[in-house]
Amino acid sequence: MPRHPLVNTRESIDFLAHDTDPELLAAVRAGDLVLPARVFVQKSLNVALAASASPQMLWSRERAAPVLQWLPRHLFGAICLQLALAISEGKEYRRCSVCGRWFELAPDVNRKSRLTCSAGCRNKAYRERQDEARRLHAAGKSVKQIAKTLDADPEAVARWFKDKKNAHGEE
């Protein structure tokens, strides 16, 4: 088995096997890379959290009562807490198709099919699709062909041309 220069296979197996739920280890099948990777991340986060963050009871003005909060000791602790919370809450992230920034897909806030991080990027993407439709139209493509290329509704594409003509006072 080829060895990665940064990973000692024996130590990695020992790390995964030590203090891991036997049922979880029994669930690992030959060739399965995902479950061992998840266990490795979980155990690594536990080690990092133990050294870099701690639960504390703090007074909440809003609730007028003490609340349990995790406090990081430093930046790395804050990063570990964010990662642990994202994993435990099943958060999903996507890269914006316009600006490339990562954003959280939050079902209670936005659609899971969302492709952009903000209204500004969504508007920019819309304008870019219209511009591309106009370029294709100028190159002689039909509305139907343009709609298929841009995965758009043909009636919407036709309106883009009509709206552009009306905006410039053309016929």
C-alpha positions as CSV (number, residue, x, y, z in Angstrom):
1,M,0.0,0.0,0.0
2,P,1.5,3.4,-1.0
3,R,2.1,5.7,1.9
4,H,1.5,9.4,1.9
5,P,4.6,11.2,3.2
6,L,2.6,13.2,5.8
7,V,0.4,10.4,7.1
8,N,1.6,7.5,9.2
9,T,-0.9,4.8,8.4
10,R,-0.4,2.8,11.6
11,E,-0.8,6.0,13.8
12,S,-3.9,7.0,11.8
13,I,-5.5,3.5,12.3
14,D,-4.6,3.7,16.0
15,F,-6.1,7.2,16.3
16,L,-9.4,6.0,14.7
17,A,-9.6,2.8,16.7
18,H,-8.8,4.4,20.1
19,D,-11.9,5.4,22.0
20,T,-14.2,5.0,19.0
21,D,-17.7,3.4,19.3
22,P,-17.1,-0.3,18.3
23,E,-20.5,-0.3,16.4
24,L,-19.2,2.7,14.3
25,L,-15.9,0.9,13.6
26,A,-17.8,-2.3,12.6
27,A,-19.8,-0.2,10.1
28,V,-16.7,0.6,8.1
29,R,-16.5,-1.5,5.0
30,A,-13.5,-2.2,2.8
31,G,-13.0,0.6,0.3
32,D,-15.2,3.0,2.3
33,L,-13.3,6.3,2.6
34,V,-16.1,8.6,3.7
35,L,-17.0,7.1,7.1
36,P,-13.4,6.8,8.3
37,A,-12.8,10.4,7.2
38,R,-15.8,11.6,9.1
39,V,-14.7,9.8,12.2
40,F,-11.2,11.2,11.8
41,V,-12.6,14.8,11.5
42,Q,-14.9,14.2,14.5
43,K,-12.0,12.9,16.7
44,S,-9.6,15.7,15.5
45,L,-12.2,18.3,16.2
46,N,-12.8,16.9,19.7
47,V,-9.0,17.1,20.4
48,A,-8.9,20.7,19.1
49,L,-12.0,21.8,20.9
50,A,-10.7,20.3,24.2
51,A,-7.6,22.5,23.9
52,S,-9.1,25.6,22.4
53,A,-12.6,26.2,23.6
54,S,-14.7,25.6,26.7
55,P,-18.4,25.7,27.7
56,Q,-19.3,28.5,30.1
57,M,-22.4,29.7,31.8
58,L,-22.9,33.4,30.9
59,W,-25.6,35.9,31.9
60,S,-28.0,36.7,29.1
61,R,-29.6,40.1,29.3
62,E,-32.3,39.1,26.8
63,R,-33.4,36.1,28.8
64,A,-32.5,37.5,32.2
65,A,-31.0,34.2,33.0
66,P,-27.7,32.3,32.6
67,V,-27.2,30.5,29.3
68,L,-24.6,27.9,28.2
69,Q,-22.2,29.2,25.6
70,W,-18.9,27.9,24.1
71,L,-16.1,30.4,24.3
72,P,-13.0,30.0,22.2
73,R,-9.6,30.8,23.7
74,H,-8.2,32.1,20.4
75,L,-8.9,32.4,16.7
76,F,-8.2,28.7,16.0
77,G,-10.7,27.8,18.7
78,A,-13.3,30.0,17.1
79,I,-12.7,28.3,13.7
80,C,-13.0,24.9,15.3
81,L,-16.2,25.9,17.0
82,Q,-17.7,27.1,13.7
83,L,-16.7,23.9,11.9
84,A,-18.1,21.7,14.7
85,L,-21.4,23.7,14.7
86,A,-21.7,23.6,10.9
87,I,-21.2,19.8,11.0
88,S,-23.5,19.1,13.9
89,E,-26.3,21.3,12.4
90,G,-25.8,19.8,8.9
91,K,-25.1,23.2,7.3
92,E,-24.4,23.3,3.6
93,Y,-22.4,25.9,1.6
94,R,-22.2,26.8,-2.0
95,R,-19.9,29.1,-4.0
96,C,-21.6,32.1,-5.6
97,S,-21.8,31.6,-9.4
98,V,-21.1,35.4,-9.9
99,C,-18.5,36.5,-7.3
100,G,-17.1,33.2,-6.1
101,R,-17.7,33.9,-2.4
102,W,-19.0,31.0,-0.2
103,F,-22.4,31.4,1.3
104,E,-24.6,29.2,3.6
105,L,-27.6,27.5,2.2
106,A,-30.2,28.1,4.9
107,P,-33.6,26.5,4.2
108,D,-35.3,28.8,6.7
109,V,-33.8,31.9,4.9
110,N,-33.3,30.9,1.2
111,R,-33.8,28.2,-1.3
112,K,-31.5,25.2,-1.5
113,S,-31.3,25.7,-5.3
114,R,-30.0,29.3,-4.8
115,L,-26.9,30.0,-6.9
116,T,-25.9,33.5,-5.8
117,C,-24.9,34.9,-2.4
118,S,-26.9,38.2,-2.6
119,A,-29.5,40.1,-4.4
120,G,-26.7,42.2,-6.1
121,C,-25.1,39.0,-7.5
122,R,-28.5,37.6,-8.5
123,N,-29.2,40.8,-10.5
124,K,-25.8,40.8,-12.1
125,A,-26.3,37.2,-13.2
126,Y,-29.7,38.1,-14.6
127,R,-28.2,41.1,-16.6
128,E,-25.4,38.9,-17.8
129,R,-27.9,36.3,-19.1
130,Q,-29.8,39.0,-20.9
131,D,-26.6,40.3,-22.4
132,E,-25.6,36.8,-23.6
133,A,-29.1,36.4,-25.1
134,R,-28.6,39.6,-27.0
135,R,-25.2,38.5,-28.3
136,L,-26.6,35.2,-29.4
137,H,-29.6,37.0,-31.1
138,A,-27.2,39.3,-32.9
139,A,-25.3,36.2,-34.1
140,G,-28.5,34.9,-35.7
141,K,-29.7,32.4,-33.1
142,S,-33.5,32.0,-32.7
143,V,-35.3,32.7,-29.5
144,K,-35.9,29.0,-29.0
145,Q,-32.1,28.2,-29.5
146,I,-31.1,31.0,-27.1
147,A,-33.6,29.7,-24.5
148,K,-32.2,26.2,-24.8
149,T,-28.6,27.5,-24.6
150,L,-29.3,29.6,-21.5
151,D,-31.8,27.1,-19.9
152,A,-34.4,29.9,-19.9
153,D,-38.0,30.2,-20.7
154,P,-38.5,31.1,-24.4
155,E,-41.2,33.6,-23.5
156,A,-38.8,35.3,-21.0
157,V,-36.1,35.5,-23.7
158,A,-38.5,37.1,-26.1
159,R,-39.5,39.7,-23.5
160,W,-35.8,40.5,-23.0
161,F,-35.6,41.6,-26.6
162,K,-38.9,43.4,-26.5
163,D,-38.0,45.2,-23.3
164,K,-34.6,46.3,-24.7
165,K,-36.3,47.7,-27.9
166,N,-38.8,49.6,-25.8
167,A,-36.1,51.0,-23.5
168,H,-34.2,52.4,-26.5
169,G,-37.3,53.8,-28.3
170,E,-36.9,51.3,-31.1
171,E,-39.8,49.5,-32.7
